[in-house]
């Protein structure tokens, strides 16, 4: 998006003429389009990772604290997109940061079974 600022410039231009009049200066903020999985988002280059997570949460209803964004092999922790090396039309991978694994009781039982099986195989090999 373009921001329009009205500034009063009181300076000497390169031609040596002095002028004092309102001039419209358009400061163009750099916008870029990024893709998160299959969704496209138009964001500013200096947008923070947290704001991107909030945009994703609004669109996909996945809580922002569970979202992990990955650009290539680099996990985006914090800061701005430009600071993390995200460029225009990059594809970010969204991963869910959930705790997983077997229940402790089942894991213990399975490990015992595997140890017993290995011991039996070693005995047969002799």
C-alpha positions, 0 to 999 in steps of 0.5 A, spaced: 500 500 500 502 507 498 502 512 504 501 519 502 505 524 506 504 532 506 511 535 508 513 542 507 520 542 504 524 548 506 531 546 502 535 548 497 534 543 491 540 541 486 538 547 481 539 552 487 532 554 487 529 555 494 522 553 495 517 553 501 511 549 498 507 543 500 509 537 496 506 530 496 511 525 497 509 518 496 513 513 501 512 506 498 512 501 503 514 494 500 509 489 500 510 482 498 506 476 497 508 469 501 505 463 501 503 459 507 502 451 505 497 453 499 494 460 502 497 466 499 498 472 504 500 479 502 504 482 507 509 488 508 516 486 508 517 489 515 511 485 518 513 481 524 512 473 525 507 474 530 503 478 526 503 473 520 501 467 525 495 472 527 493 472 520 494 465 519 490 464 525 484 468 523 484 464 516 485 457 519 483 457 526 489 454 528 492 457 535 498 462 534 502 459 539 501 452 536 504 455 529 511 454 527 513 457 520 519 454 516 522 457 511 527 452 507 531 449 513 530 455 517 525 456 523 522 463 523 522 464 531 521 472 531 523 479 528 521 481 521 520 477 515 526 481 512 530 480 518 529 472 517 531 472 510 523 471 507 523 474 500 517 476 495 513 469 493 517 465 498 513 459 500 513 458 508 511 451 511 506 451 517 508 446 522 504 444 528 508 445 535 504 439 539 507 434 544 507 427 541 510 420 542 508 414 546 505 414 553 510 412 558 507 406 560 506 403 553 513 405 551 516 402 557 512 395 555 514 396 548 522 397 549 521 391 554 518 386 549 524 389 544 529 387 548 527 380 550 526 379 542 533 381 541 536 377 547 532 371 544 535 372 537 542 373 540 541 366 543 539 363 537 545 365 533 550 362 538 
